[in-house]
Amino acid sequence: MANPVPTQNLMRGKRPLWVTALLVISAGLLWIAQQKGWIKSNAGPSGTATGPVASAPANNAPTRQPSSNNVEPAKNPSTATTSTTDEDANESDSSLTAAERASKPPASTNDIDDLYSKKRDGVWVEGSLKVKKLLSDDDDPPRHQRFLADTPDGHSVMVAHNIDLSDRVPLQAGDTIEVRGEYVWTEQGGKVHFTHKPQYGKFSGGWVKVRGKKYE
C-alpha cells in the first residue's frame, strides 16, 4: 500500500481562493467593457481576446486608392459656360424692381407673341398696336381703362391704362396706337400695363400715343 501524500504538499499546487475569485471578477469586467464598446479587443487565432487594438493601422496594411473612374474631372472656370433658360429669364425679370425693369432696353411689340409662348413676365415693350375691342373699365382702385389690341403679328393682348394717374385715352376700334408699358403674362394672351409715369421713383415709365398725342 502506497504511503499517503502529506496534506501540505497538495496545497502547494493550488492557488488561494481569493486569487481565483479576483481573476474571475476581472475577466467578467473585461467582458462587460467589450460588450459596451468601452474598449476594443483583438481576437487571436483561437478567437480569444488578446488585448486592446491600436488605433493606428499596421504598416503592412494595404492603402485603398480612390478609383479613377469615379473621380469627376475639375471644371475650368475659364471654359465654363452659363446657360439661361426661359424660366431663369422669367424669374430674373420678375425679381427686379420696377425701376430696374424699366431701365432695360424694351422689347418690341412684335416680340409679345414670343414673350407669351415663353411665359415671360415683367418685360417692358414698346411699339405699335391696333385697337381691336374696347372693354369696360376696371373700377377697383386704381381704376384702369381697358381694351384689346393686336400686335403687328396678330397676337391679341389686353392693355390696362391707369386713369387715376393719367388721362383717359380717346380710342375707338381700328385705331393704330403707339404704346410703352410692362408686359405681364396671362393665359389669355398677356397684359400691357404701367402705361403712365411712375408714381414713385425717378425712371422712365410708360405711355399711350394716339393721333400724335401722348397720354402718360
C-alpha positions as CSV (number, residue, x, y, z in Angstrom):
1,M,0.0,0.0,0.0
2,A,1.4,3.5,-1.0
3,N,2.2,6.0,1.6
4,P,-0.3,8.8,1.8
5,V,0.8,12.2,0.5
6,P,1.0,14.9,3.1
7,T,-1.8,17.5,3.0
8,Q,0.6,20.4,2.9
9,N,2.2,19.0,-0.3
10,L,-1.3,19.0,-2.1
11,M,-1.9,22.6,-1.1
12,R,1.3,23.8,-2.6
13,G,-0.1,23.2,-6.2
14,K,-3.3,25.2,-5.6
15,R,-3.8,29.0,-5.7
16,P,-5.7,30.6,-2.9
17,L,-9.4,31.1,-3.4
18,W,-9.2,34.9,-3.2
19,V,-6.8,34.9,-6.2
20,T,-9.2,32.8,-8.3
21,A,-12.2,35.0,-7.4
22,L,-10.2,38.1,-8.4
23,L,-9.3,36.6,-11.8
24,V,-13.0,35.6,-12.4
25,I,-14.2,39.1,-11.5
26,S,-11.5,40.8,-13.7
27,A,-12.5,38.6,-16.6
28,G,-16.1,39.4,-16.1
29,L,-15.4,43.2,-16.0
30,L,-13.3,42.9,-19.2
31,W,-16.1,41.1,-21.0
32,I,-18.7,43.7,-19.9
33,A,-16.4,46.5,-21.1
34,Q,-16.0,44.9,-24.5
35,Q,-19.8,44.4,-24.9
36,K,-20.4,48.0,-24.0
37,G,-17.8,49.1,-26.6
38,W,-15.7,50.9,-23.9
39,I,-12.6,49.0,-25.2
40,K,-11.8,47.1,-28.3
41,S,-10.1,43.7,-28.3
42,N,-8.1,42.0,-30.9
43,A,-9.0,38.3,-31.2
44,G,-6.2,35.9,-31.7
45,P,-6.2,32.8,-33.9
46,S,-8.2,30.9,-31.3
47,G,-10.8,33.6,-31.1
48,T,-9.8,34.7,-27.6
49,A,-9.2,38.4,-26.9
50,T,-5.6,39.3,-26.6
51,G,-5.9,42.9,-25.6
52,P,-6.9,46.4,-26.9
53,V,-6.4,47.2,-30.6
54,A,-4.2,50.0,-31.5
55,S,-5.9,52.8,-33.4
56,A,-3.1,53.2,-35.9
57,P,-3.2,50.9,-38.9
58,A,-0.5,48.3,-39.4
59,N,2.5,49.3,-41.6
60,N,1.9,46.4,-43.9
61,A,-1.9,47.2,-44.3
62,P,-2.8,47.9,-48.0
63,T,-3.8,51.5,-48.7
64,R,-7.0,51.9,-50.6
65,Q,-6.7,54.2,-53.5
66,P,-9.7,56.0,-55.0
67,S,-10.9,54.7,-58.3
68,S,-10.1,57.0,-61.2
69,N,-13.4,56.0,-62.8
70,N,-15.4,57.7,-60.0
71,V,-13.3,60.9,-59.9
72,E,-15.1,63.9,-61.5
73,P,-12.7,66.0,-63.5
74,A,-12.2,69.5,-62.3
75,K,-14.0,72.2,-64.1
76,N,-12.1,75.0,-65.7
77,P,-13.8,78.3,-64.8
78,S,-12.4,79.9,-67.9
79,T,-14.1,77.5,-70.2
80,A,-17.4,77.0,-68.2
81,T,-20.5,78.4,-70.0
82,T,-23.6,79.7,-68.4
83,S,-26.9,78.9,-70.0
84,T,-30.1,80.8,-69.2
85,T,-33.4,79.0,-69.7
86,D,-36.6,80.8,-70.4
87,E,-37.7,80.0,-66.8
88,D,-34.5,81.7,-65.5
89,A,-35.1,84.7,-67.6
90,N,-38.7,84.9,-66.4
91,E,-37.6,84.7,-62.8
92,S,-34.8,87.2,-63.2
93,D,-37.1,89.8,-64.9
94,S,-39.8,89.4,-62.2
95,S,-37.3,89.6,-59.3
96,L,-36.0,93.1,-60.4
97,T,-37.5,96.3,-59.1
98,A,-39.9,98.3,-61.4
99,A,-37.1,100.9,-62.0
100,E,-34.6,98.2,-62.9
101,R,-37.0,96.5,-65.3
102,A,-38.0,99.9,-66.9
103,S,-34.3,100.8,-67.4
104,K,-33.6,97.8,-69.5
105,P,-34.0,98.2,-73.3
106,P,-37.6,97.4,-74.1
107,A,-38.7,94.6,-76.4
108,S,-40.7,95.4,-79.4
109,T,-44.5,94.8,-79.5
110,N,-43.6,92.3,-82.3
111,D,-42.0,90.2,-79.6
112,I,-45.1,89.9,-77.5
113,D,-46.1,86.6,-79.1
114,D,-42.6,85.2,-78.3
115,L,-42.9,86.5,-74.7
116,Y,-46.3,84.8,-74.4
117,S,-45.1,81.4,-75.7
118,K,-42.1,81.5,-73.3
119,K,-44.2,82.8,-70.4
120,R,-42.0,85.8,-69.8
121,D,-43.1,88.3,-67.3
122,G,-42.1,91.8,-66.2
123,V,-40.7,92.7,-69.6
124,W,-41.1,96.2,-70.9
125,V,-42.3,96.5,-74.5
126,E,-42.6,99.4,-76.9
127,G,-44.2,99.7,-80.4
128,S,-47.4,99.8,-82.3
129,L,-50.7,98.1,-81.6
130,K,-54.1,98.1,-83.4
131,V,-57.1,98.6,-81.2
132,K,-59.4,95.6,-81.6
133,K,-62.1,96.0,-79.0
134,L,-62.9,98.4,-76.2
135,L,-63.6,96.8,-72.8
136,S,-65.4,98.1,-69.7
137,D,-63.3,100.0,-67.2
138,D,-61.9,98.2,-64.1
139,D,-63.3,100.4,-61.4
140,D,-61.4,98.8,-58.5
141,P,-58.8,101.4,-57.3
142,P,-56.7,102.2,-59.1
143,R,-59.1,102.5,-62.0
144,H,-58.0,101.3,-65.4
145,Q,-59.2,101.9,-68.9
146,R,-59.1,98.5,-70.7
147,F,-59.1,97.5,-74.4
148,L,-57.9,94.6,-76.5
149,A,-55.3,95.3,-79.2
150,D,-53.4,93.3,-81.8
151,T,-49.7,93.2,-82.4
152,P,-48.4,93.5,-86.0
153,D,-48.1,89.7,-85.9
154,G,-51.7,89.3,-85.0
155,H,-51.3,88.4,-81.3
156,S,-54.1,89.8,-79.1
157,V,-53.1,91.5,-75.8
158,M,-55.1,93.5,-73.2
159,V,-53.9,97.0,-72.4
160,A,-54.8,98.3,-69.0
161,H,-54.2,102.1,-68.8
162,N,-54.3,103.7,-65.3
163,I,-56.8,106.6,-65.4
164,D,-56.2,107.5,-61.8
165,L,-52.7,108.6,-62.7
166,S,-53.2,109.5,-66.3
167,D,-55.9,110.9,-68.6
168,R,-58.3,108.6,-70.4
169,V,-57.2,107.8,-74.0
170,P,-59.8,108.6,-76.6
171,L,-60.0,105.4,-78.6
172,Q,-62.1,103.5,-81.0
173,A,-61.8,100.1,-82.6
174,G,-59.4,100.2,-85.5
175,D,-57.1,102.9,-84.1
176,T,-53.4,102.4,-84.5
177,I,-51.6,103.4,-81.4
178,E,-48.0,103.5,-80.1
179,V,-47.6,102.1,-76.6
180,R,-44.9,101.7,-74.0
181,G,-45.6,99.5,-70.9
182,E,-44.8,96.4,-69.0
183,Y,-45.9,93.1,-70.3
184,V,-47.4,90.6,-67.8
185,W,-48.1,87.0,-68.8
186,T,-51.6,85.7,-68.6
187,E,-53.3,82.6,-70.1
188,Q,-55.5,84.9,-72.2
189,G,-52.5,86.3,-74.1
190,G,-50.9,88.7,-71.7
191,K,-51.5,92.2,-70.5
192,V,-49.6,95.5,-71.0
193,H,-49.9,97.9,-68.1
194,F,-47.8,100.7,-66.5
195,T,-48.6,102.9,-69.5
196,H,-48.1,106.0,-67.3
197,K,-45.4,107.9,-65.5
198,P,-44.2,106.2,-62.3
199,Q,-46.0,107.4,-59.2
200,Y,-42.8,106.8,-57.1
201,G,-39.2,106.8,-58.1
202,K,-37.4,108.5,-61.0
203,F,-37.3,106.3,-64.0
204,S,-38.9,106.2,-67.5
205,G,-42.5,105.0,-67.2
206,G,-44.9,104.2,-70.0
207,W,-47.4,105.9,-72.2
208,V,-50.0,105.6,-74.9
209,K,-49.8,107.7,-78.1
210,V,-52.7,108.2,-80.4
211,R,-53.1,110.7,-83.3
212,G,-49.8,112.4,-82.3
213,K,-50.7,112.9,-78.6
214,K,-49.1,111.1,-75.8
215,Y,-51.0,110.1,-72.7
216,E,-48.8,109.3,-69.7
